[in-house]
């Protein structure tokens, strides 16, 4: 029988089912723990796994459209769209990973599949978060070095950022496969099996470092935006109300970007640091599921709001483009 994840809570006796192989523990001896079971299950499929699979399906569909549009549209080759394409690719892979994990768990269950699946998901989500950082850096430099931003050197710099982003992500994803796992030492397992507690701590610490850098950069971007809005208001003799509205719009957009990112990933990152493998698996699921929603929201924030991508979608769906309708491509600094 396939290995499965069972939530044994003192208040829940009939809720269990097979679950993610990377959310397993090792025995049936302790209540309120992630446990490996070979007993007959009342419910064959864990509802949390179904929700993760559904989330992965939506993520894959949303980001597949973005990747296809950027790939097949020659005009979308600027640094901004290259970074958006990287983000969409990472989220697409993450969505596919969630789907494949569900399929493999209930069709082919093995330790090898478990290691490959968790490594694939770690690499994908790491690339997604790192791509968000790269987009933040790009937005900052588009404002800080506005005069030299649209140069060949900027595109080379973006390619170097992407090379580092995907290189580090691939490295972190390969660590469990190459031996940094708890399959041989169950006591070292974290809330996400087969990752060790030290591995999960490294990932969570890296997330907090990225989040702090993004917070710092967006604070600087906010200052630049407010300064620019004030300068424009002085030059064009706008009323204070116009200056206030423009500044408020920019700050609100920044708050949405950071708020969405933080609300999605912070609960899971914090729980990775404080959680123990003996804790109920529902806590892991309840913090992991919102983290996947970030990959669902990313294409809406960074892609579908862009006028050039909107135009490409209209051309794809309608097969035509109304020439009398004005479209303007947003620059990276338009946050």
C-alpha positions in Angstrom: 0.0 0.0 0.0 1.1 3.6 -0.7 2.8 5.4 2.1 0.5 8.1 3.5 0.2 11.0 5.8 -2.3 10.7 8.7 -3.3 13.5 11.1 -3.9 11.9 14.4 -5.4 14.5 16.6 -7.1 14.0 19.9 -10.1 15.8 18.4 -10.1 14.2 15.0 -10.3 10.5 14.7 -11.7 10.0 11.2 -9.8 12.6 9.2 -6.7 11.3 7.5 -5.7 10.0 4.1 -2.7 9.8 2.0 -0.9 13.1 1.7 2.3 14.7 0.5 5.2 12.3 0.9 7.2 15.3 2.0 4.8 15.9 4.9 5.3 12.5 6.5 6.6 11.3 9.9 7.6 7.9 11.0 5.2 6.2 13.4 1.7 5.8 14.7 2.7 6.0 18.3 2.2 9.7 19.0 -1.0 11.8 18.9 -1.0 15.1 17.1 1.8 14.2 14.7 2.6 13.7 11.1 2.6 10.0 10.8 3.3 7.2 8.3 0.5 4.8 8.2 -0.3 1.4 6.6 -3.7 1.1 8.2 -7.0 1.1 6.3 -8.0 4.7 5.6 -11.6 6.0 6.0 -11.0 8.6 3.3 -8.7 7.6 0.5 -7.5 11.1 -0.4 -6.5 13.9 2.0 -8.6 17.0 1.3 -5.6 19.2 1.8 -3.8 17.4 -1.0 -6.8 18.1 -3.2 -6.7 21.8 -2.4 -2.9 21.9 -3.1 -3.5 20.1 -6.4 -6.3 22.6 -7.4 -4.0 25.5 -6.4 -1.3 24.0 -8.6 -3.7 23.6 -11.5 -4.7 27.3 -11.4 -1.1 28.4 -11.0 0.0 26.4 -14.0 -2.8 27.6 -16.2 -2.3 31.3 -15.3 1.4 31.3 -15.7 1.5 29.2 -18.9 -0.5 31.9 -20.6 2.1 34.5 -19.5 5.0 32.4 -20.6 3.5 31.7 -24.0 2.7 35.4 -24.6 6.1 36.6 -23.7 7.8 33.8 -25.7 5.8 34.4 -28.8 5.7 38.2 -28.8 8.9 39.7 -30.2 8.3 43.1 -28.7 8.3 41.7 -25.1 12.1 41.4 -24.9 12.9 44.3 -22.6 14.6 43.6 -19.2 11.3 44.0 -17.4 9.5 41.4 -19.5 12.5 39.0 -19.3 12.2 39.1 -15.5 8.4 38.7 -15.6 9.0 35.7 -17.9 11.4 34.3 -15.3 8.8 34.7 -12.5 6.1 33.1 -14.6 8.3 30.2 -15.6 9.2 29.6 -11.9 5.5 29.7 -10.9 4.5 27.5 -13.8 7.0 24.9 -12.7 5.8 25.2 -9.1 2.2 24.6 -10.2 3.2 21.6 -12.2 5.2 20.3 -9.2 2.1 20.5 -7.0 0.1 18.6 -9.6 2.8 15.9 -10.2 3.3 15.5 -6.5 -0.4 14.7 -6.1 -0.4 12.2 -9.0 2.8 10.5 -7.9 1.6 10.3 -4.3 -1.5 8.4 -5.1 -0.1 6.4 -8.1 3.6 5.8 -7.5 4.8 6.2 -4.0 8.6 5.8 -3.2 11.4 7.5 -1.4 13.0 8.4 -4.7 9.9 10.1 -6.0 9.6 11.9 -2.7 13.1 13.3 -2.9 12.7 14.3 -6.6 9.3 15.9 -5.9 10.4 18.0 -2.9 13.6 19.0 -4.7 11.6 20.1 -7.7 9.2 22.2 -5.5 12.1 23.7 -3.5 13.9 24.8 -6.7 10.7 26.2 -8.2 9.5 28.2 -5.3 13.0 29.4 -4.6 13.2 30.6 -8.2 9.8 32.3 -7.8 10.8 34.2 -4.7 14.3 35.1 -6.1 12.6 36.4 -9.4 10.5 38.7 -7.2 13.7 40.0 -5.7 15.2 40.5 -9.2 12.1 42.4 -10.3 12.4 44.6 -7.2 16.0 45.3 -8.0 15.1 46.1 -11.6 12.4 48.5 -10.5 14.8 50.3 -8.2 17.5 50.8 -10.8 15.0 51.9 -13.4 14.2 54.8 -11.1 17.7 55.4 -9.6 19.5 55.1 -13.0 16.7 56.2 -15.3 18.9 57.8 -17.9 21.0 54.7 -18.5 18.4 52.1 -17.8 17.4 51.4 -21.4 20.9 50.3 -22.5 22.5 47.0 -23.5 24.4 46.9 -20.2 21.1 46.7 -18.3 20.0 43.6 -20.3 23.3 42.0 -19.6 22.9 42.8 -15.9 19.4 41.3 -15.9 20.7 38.1 -17.5 23.4 37.8 -14.8 20.7 38.2 -12.1 18.7 35.5 -13.7 21.7 33.2 -14.0 22.4 33.6 -10.3 18.7 33.2 -9.4 18.2 29.9 -11.2 21.7 28.7 -10.3 21.0 29.1 -6.6 17.5 27.7 -6.9 18.7 24.6 -8.7 21.5 24.1 -6.1 19.0 24.3 -3.2 16.6 22.0 -5.0 19.3 19.4 -5.5 20.5 19.3 -1.9 17.8 16.8 -0.7 18.4 14.6 -3.7 22.1 14.6 -3.2 21.8 13.4 0.4 20.8 16.3 2.7 17.6 14.6 3.8 16.3 12.8 6.8 15.4 9.4 5.3 18.3 7.8 7.1 17.8 9.8 10.4 14.1 10.2 11.1 14.8 12.2 14.3 16.3 15.0 12.2 13.2 15.5 10.1 11.4 18.8 9.9 7.8 19.6 9.4 8.4 19.0 5.7 9.7 15.5 5.2 12.2 14.5 3.9 13.9 17.8 4.5 16.0 18.1 7.6 15.4 20.8 10.1 18.7 22.5 9.2 17.7 22.5 5.6 14.3 24.0 6.3 15.9 26.6 8.6 18.3 27.6 5.8 15.4 28.1 3.4 13.3 30.0 5.9 16.3 32.3 6.8 17.0 32.9 3.1 13.3 33.9 2.7 13.6 36.4 5.6 16.8 37.9 4.1 15.1 38.3 0.7 12.0 39.8 2.3 14.1 42.4 4.3 16.0 43.3 1.1 12.7 43.8 -0.8 11.2 45.8 2.0 14.3 48.1 2.0 14.3 48.5 -1.8 10.6 49.2 -1.9 11.0 51.8 0.9 13.6 53.5 -1.3 11.4 53.2 -4.3 8.6 54.8 -2.3 10.9 57.8 -1.4 11.9 58.2 -5.1 8.3 58.1 -6.3 7.2 60.6 -3.7 10.1 62.9 -4.6 9.3 62.6 -8.4 5.6 63.3 -7.8 6.5 66.4 -5.7 8.9 67.7 -8.4 6.3 67.2 -11.1 3.7 69.0 -8.9 6.0 71.9 -8.5 7.0 72.1 -12.2 3.4 71.9 -13.5 1.9 73.9 -10.7 -0.5 71.0 -9.6 -2.6 71.5 -6.6 -1.6 69.7 -3.4 -4.5 67.4 -3.9 -3.1 66.1 -7.2 0.3 65.5 -5.6 -1.4 63.6 -2.8 -3.4 61.4 -5.1 -0.4 60.5 -7.2 1.7 59.7 -4.2 -1.1 57.7 -2.5 -1.5 55.6 -5.6 2.1 54.7 -5.8 2.4 53.9 -2.1 -0.8 51.8 -2.2 0.6 49.7 -5.1 3.8 49.1 -3.2 1.7 48.1 -0.1 -0.3 45.6 -2.2 2.9 44.0 -3.6 4.7 43.7 -0.2 1.5 42.8 1.6 0.6 40.0 -0.7 4.1 38.6 -0.7 4.4 38.8 3.1 0.9 37.5 3.9 1.5 34.5 1.6 4.9 33.3 2.7 5.5 34.7 6.2 3.3 32.2 8.1 4.9 29.2 6.5 8.4 30.6 6.9 7.8 31.3 10.6 6.3 27.9 11.2 9.4 26.3 9.5 11.5 27.8 12.2 9.3 27.1 15.2 7.4 24.0 14.2 8.5 20.4 15.2 7.9 17.2 13.3 5.6 16.0 16.1 3.1 18.9 15.5 -0.2 18.2 13.7 0.1 18.1 10.0 -2.8 20.5 9.7 -0.5 23.3 10.8 1.9 22.6 8.0 -0.9 22.4 5.4 -2.6 25.5 6.7 0.5 27.6 6.3 1.7 26.0 3.1 -1.5 26.4 1.1 -1.5 30.3 1.4 2.2 30.3 0.3 1.1 28.7 -3.0 -1.4 31.5 -3.5 1.5 33.9 -4.0 2.3 32.1 -7.3 -1.4 32.4 -8.2 -1.4 36.2 -7.6 1.9 37.0 -9.1 0.7 36.9 -12.8 -2.1 39.2 -11.9 0.1 41.8 -10.2 3.1 41.6 -12.5 1.8 40.5 -15.9 -2.0 40.9 -16.5 -1.9 44.6 -15.4 0.6 45.4 -18.1 -0.8 47.1 -21.2 1.5 45.3 -23.6 0.5 41.9 -22.2 -3.1 42.8 -22.3 -2.8 43.7 -25.9 -1.1 40.4 -26.7 -3.9 38.6 -24.9 -6.6 40.4 -26.9 -4.8 39.6 -30.1 -4.5 36.0 -29.1 -8.2 35.6 -28.1 -9.8 37.9 -30.7 -7.4 37.5 -33.6 -7.5 41.2 -34.1 -6.5 44.5 -32.6 -8.3 47.8 -32.5 -5.8 50.3 -33.8 -7.8 53.2 -32.5 -7.5 52.0 -28.9 -4.4 53.5 -27.2 -2.1 51.2 -25.3 1.0 52.3 -23.4 3.6 49.9 -22.1 4.4 50.5 -18.5 8.0 51.0 -17.5 9.4 49.0 -14.6 9.2 52.0 -12.4 5.4 52.2 -12.7 4.7 50.2 -9.5 
